[in-house]
Amino acid sequence: MEEDKIFWVNKEAVFSTYVAAINEEPVVTEYDYAEVAATIAEVDE
């Protein structure tokens, strides 16, 4: 279970933000905060 939690916490850390330079088209990743937070809460239970 700890490995599952580590996976989801790392996914949140990597995909929850993005950086774009001025005049650069941002690449927004598919990220669903509610899904990730719910999965982490489920693993914690």
MOHU-V663498 format. One record per residue. N is the residue number from 0. SS is DSSP state (hx for helix, st for strand, lp for the rest). PSI is psi in whole degrees, 0 to 359 (none if undefined). OMEGA is omega in whole degrees, 0 to 359 (NA if undefined). Layout:
BEGIN
n: [N & N]
ss: [SS & SS]
psi: [PSI & PSI]
omega: [OMEGA & OMEGA]
END
This chain:
BEGIN
n: [0 & 1 & 2 & 3 & 4 & 5 & 6 & 7 & 8 & 9 & 10 & 11 & 12 & 13 & 14 & 15 & 16 & 17 & 18 & 19 & 20 & 21 & 22 & 23 & 24 & 25 & 26 & 27 & 28 & 29 & 30 & 31 & 32 & 33 & 34 & 35 & 36 & 37 & 38 & 39 & 40 & 41 & 42 & 43 & 44]
ss: [lp & hx & hx & hx & hx & hx & hx & hx & hx & hx & hx & hx & hx & hx & hx & lp & lp & lp & lp & lp & lp & lp & lp & lp & lp & lp & lp & lp & lp & lp & lp & lp & hx & hx & hx & hx & hx & hx & hx & hx & hx & hx & hx & hx & lp]
psi: [325 & 323 & 322 & 315 & 317 & 317 & 310 & 323 & 319 & 320 & 317 & 316 & 323 & 317 & 355 & 342 & 163 & 160 & 137 & 140 & 165 & 137 & 20 & 136 & 120 & 144 & 103 & 124 & 160 & 110 & 128 & 100 & 315 & 318 & 314 & 314 & 318 & 320 & 318 & 318 & 321 & 317 & 322 & 328 & none]
omega: [180 & 178 & 177 & 180 & 179 & 179 & 184 & 177 & 177 & 178 & 178 & 182 & 184 & 191 & 184 & 179 & 175 & 182 & 176 & 178 & 177 & 181 & 178 & 178 & 181 & 175 & 183 & 182 & 174 & 182 & 180 & 183 & 183 & 180 & 182 & 180 & 179 & 180 & 178 & 178 & 178 & 179 & 180 & 179 & NA]
END
